[in-house]
Amino acid sequence: MRNIFLLLFFVLFAFVHKQASAQLMVDMESPPSNSEMNQTCFDCHGQKVYSFENDFSGMLERKVMNPNYVLDTGAFYQGVHRHFACIDCHSMDYEVFPHQSELRFEMMYSCIDCHGGDETYAQYNFDQIEAEFFQSVHSSRHDESFNCWMCHDPHAYKAMTHGEFKISEIVKAHNQTCIDCHNDAAQFQRITDSIRPDLAEVHSFIPKYEAHLKSVRCIECHTSQQDTMWVAHNILEKDLAVKKCVECHSSNTMLMASLYKYQSIEARQSGFLNAVILNESYVIGANRNFYFNIISIILFGLAILGIAVHVFFRIKNR
Amino acid sequence: MSKRIYLYPIWLRFWHAINALMFLILLATGLSMQYSNPDWPLIRFDLAVQFHNIAGIIVSFNYLIFLLGNRTTSNGAYYKMNWKTLISDLIKQMNYYLFGVFKKQATPFPVNEERKFNPLQKFTYVLTMYGMMPVIIITGLALLFPELIIEKVFQSSGIFLTALLHTVIGFMLSMFLVIHVYFSTMGSSPLSNFKSMINGYHEPH
């Protein structure tokens, strides 16, 4: 009996531990650790216009900040790097103004420089993300200048974790990452000379493209999905993208292995096949109710039986 | 043999033929979508969606023709219910279908120029045409323009509830179709009622 209690305790502990480990690892409650130090940078880079005293003329000058160097301080302190000091990632030489011109060429850290090979961040699968990225067209079609920051802004990055956000919020945020480049000619041409195709035109074969874009992530169709990954990074060649409707619109919808895979198991056991999808949406062909199916088959069977009996007696009494 | 009665004017026969054809398309494509399976696709999903949408729009316009026809011609009078005697009339008609027909009894509500439908027919047609059809058309149009649907209704997806109602009514209409076709074989001959819907003349028993 004691052994059973011990076993139950360990199972419960393992479950609680697993639940806890799925939580965001960043303290979002306490004040940012380096806000005072960062304010020196944000005094200029947190605004569209900055001012400084010109040592030569002795005058106070006001200049427009290069839009690429304007940061949203609110977004920074809501992001996962909110406790960082600017000089944790940027050169300390930035503390001197005017900044030295060669600082523009400083090497930027990528995600893996800090998060790679670190068990602390194992739940985020950074190493697997990197491996997938190297297989993707984002890597194979472009040079090394295509790095994590092409898609993810380290100054405003929020982890859209399952369970803490609604599916629709996750879909919107993840798709925005793709749309920022693929629906913006200027951003798109940062890495290619080719003309950006119109997204709606390319996807015109999908009925209700806008509705699909609101309900599923681009990566559902454009990546090779791995069971361990919440956000797949192996972006496939466009010819390999999912084009068959039934991949999603069937009871064994692939969405259950991607977008909805972390939703509660209980929700799937309430009679509805793929009931979890119903929390937020409705996917034709994927949402079926076991009991409705049975009832409809019985009713249809009874109707046919009734007709058969009626026909029998009509013929018999002819 | 009794005299043939002209009961089905040309507009009604056209309306009925279009309705029947669209019903079959909607039923086949609807079932194909609801039970879509990559391993045995009844109809390719994208084609099923397209055909279902087109047939649904045609049926909706056709329904307007039905309403207009019943409003502007004498056909609408056939759908007026006699609520006071409804229950007893329904029982009489069901008794006839369940027992009387096998004993060669005369139908309690013979068809004539004033009465095209027996009470059971009239009740189910009114329920179908004035109850279920508007619901399936409205939910179908809503699913065609899902951006118009309320997002959440009592914590459930508005699209889901609309789709559920559409599917349930679709199932009930499918049941109606099967039973309707069967009862059509109960004319003066098994095919006489089908002929009536082509030439317009009802052949009495």
Boltz contact constraints between the chains, C-beta under 6 A:
constraints:
  - contact:
      token1: [A, 207]
      token2: [B, 49]
      max_distance: 6.0
  - contact:
      token1: [A, 211]
      token2: [B, 146]
      max_distance: 6.0
  - contact:
      token1: [A, 245]
      token2: [B, 45]
      max_distance: 6.0
  - contact:
      token1: [A, 245]
      token2: [B, 46]
      max_distance: 6.0
  - contact:
      token1: [A, 246]
      token2: [B, 36]
      max_distance: 6.0
  - contact:
      token1: [A, 246]
      token2: [B, 38]
      max_distance: 6.0
  - contact:
      token1: [A, 246]
      token2: [B, 45]
      max_distance: 6.0
  - contact:
      token1: [A, 249]
      token2: [B, 36]
      max_distance: 6.0
  - contact:
      token1: [A, 249]
      token2: [B, 45]
      max_distance: 6.0
  - contact:
      token1: [A, 250]
      token2: [B, 36]
      max_distance: 6.0
  - contact:
      token1: [A, 250]
      token2: [B, 37]
      max_distance: 6.0
  - contact:
      token1: [A, 250]
      token2: [B, 38]
      max_distance: 6.0
  - contact:
      token1: [A, 278]
      token2: [B, 157]
      max_distance: 6.0
  - contact:
      token1: [A, 278]
      token2: [B, 160]
      max_distance: 6.0
  - contact:
      token1: [A, 281]
      token2: [B, 157]
      max_distance: 6.0
  - contact:
      token1: [A, 282]
      token2: [B, 157]
      max_distance: 6.0
  - contact:
      token1: [A, 282]
      token2: [B, 159]
      max_distance: 6.0
  - contact:
      token1: [A, 282]
      token2: [B, 160]
      max_distance: 6.0
  - contact:
      token1: [A, 282]
      token2: [B, 163]
      max_distance: 6.0
  - contact:
      token1: [A, 284]
      token2: [B, 33]
      max_distance: 6.0
  - contact:
      token1: [A, 285]
      token2: [B, 33]
      max_distance: 6.0
  - contact:
      token1: [A, 285]
      token2: [B, 36]
      max_distance: 6.0
  - contact:
      token1: [A, 296]
      token2: [B, 171]
      max_distance: 6.0
  - contact:
      token1: [A, 303]
      token2: [B, 175]
      max_distance: 6.0
  - contact:
      token1: [A, 303]
      token2: [B, 178]
      max_distance: 6.0
  - contact:
      token1: [A, 307]
      token2: [B, 182]
      max_distance: 6.0
  - contact:
      token1: [A, 313]
      token2: [B, 102]
      max_distance: 6.0
  - contact:
      token1: [A, 317]
      token2: [B, 102]
      max_distance: 6.0
